[in-house]
């Protein structure tokens, strides 16, 4: 997954949060190719990425949807350390789980 | 259907004008969606919303390029992780999923048990037959039902005089429908087909059948002459046994959910609490892990979408028909190689099984959040040597969560038919009853005990009716009574019953109720009676799992 298809890019090691506008987060994981997934902390609809890995990675959101929940939009939340840029906002269709946000660190 | 329309509307409104989703022209989206949702090709149905969104975005801005449309194209590109969820939905029906399921039964046991254990904590489920049966442990019918399938064996008696042993099989109408039709097995809030019928009719309806194992089925047949004896006796007909076990009742229950506004703060709070205490977390993680595996295979073996080409196709036909045909060809070509990987078949099967469990956990959470206000119950009862009855019952449950649950019943029982010159009317009886249930030990453990205290009052205007079997003779004589003779037995008036019951709830869906009861009389006999009841029931995790070996046993 090259840099130009990631939803969020940033400096390796950057700490930041992402949010989803709808649905209920049940669990969140940081997934790096050929490495075990790492559980991420979340509060409400905001997930913290403690350190952006180098190269390709993704955040997996395990979700539950209430009746009448609309599609969810994943957005960059707060940048705590480093430089992070949002290239586009990923959409997760209501009722679907998991949802993915693609990251790229350089 | 209304919920789906609401979701589409809310998505359009809330996404705002700056997002790509906001570029969807509602009329184009809904027109294309309306047609592709009914498309016979599963891949078109699965990706319908994403195809409609792409076409709408192109119609709104003909110059849109692959970079600007990236999020929409990601969802259609099998090499992208965001297309994986729908890829699984699209391919599952055509794969030999059922064969592969047996191979993953072991890995499913943990999540199945998690779902069963979550169901075990509910005090509101009616698994056995109700109080009017001749083999029952239940004095007051509960508002909830088995979400999937349950089997209960009960012995003991509460209201009736004749003790018995019954086997009760209960299932949800929607589960049966899905098993038979294989329809949309993983839908939760976005069910496509038969939405209203499924949500309003099948889902809230549970059906159970009760077999009285102590009764013999019998049939009246003509005799052909006296076989022994010196005194001629005129016996024209006799009842002959036709089999052990007799269908003693059929029950249909319809659960009415409390009226709620899904967007109200009160419902949102209830929903959050229900989700936190549900099996959704474990089942969603199972879905996520298996989806990851499918995504990784697709990333290495699926052909990438030609993004500029599909945009050109969308530009050339604003109706979206060419886009759909293009996507069908892409799906056919690009999915060939990954689907030859035997691991992806197992992984997709795993996801589908986990989705079925997730769906049940979702429905549980919804019921928990909305609450059962009323359950309507109809019983068709065939008691031994008594007239058939139709019983109509209204059940209300109030669950205080911390202080236990109160259940109230009110019912009337009507005779199926009234013979000529009958000295009784259609009304058999009316009754009200209440029960208090509380989990007393092991709330946070897989092994729980639940205490139930129940009181029951029944009033019947006439004594009970006893059908005199064909071939019965007048006592002390050889004079046969005519077929169809009925006699009053017992007494009219009030019948009081109280019961104390302890239910042991083991892990994996097993319940063992043990009760003692006192009644001032029974339906056929006068004088008080002390009785005991014991039973065992099993709440299966998945009806489909029964046929694939993955029921979590």
Interface residues (C-beta under 8 A of the other chain):
Chain A: X1 X4 X5 X7 X21 X22 X24 X26 X27 X29 X31 X37 X58 X60 X62 X63 X64 X65 X66 X67 X68 X69 X70 X71 X73 X87 X88 X89 X90 X91 X93 X94 X95 X96 X97 X98 X100 X102
Chain B: X3 X6 X7 X10 X11 X13 X14 X15 X19 X20 X21 X49 X50 X67 X70 X71 X74 X75 X80 X81 X82 X85 X86 X187 X188 X189 X190 X262 X263 X267 X268 X271 X272 X275 X278 X280 X281 X284 X285 X287 X288 X291 X292 X295 X299 X358 X362 X365 X366 X369
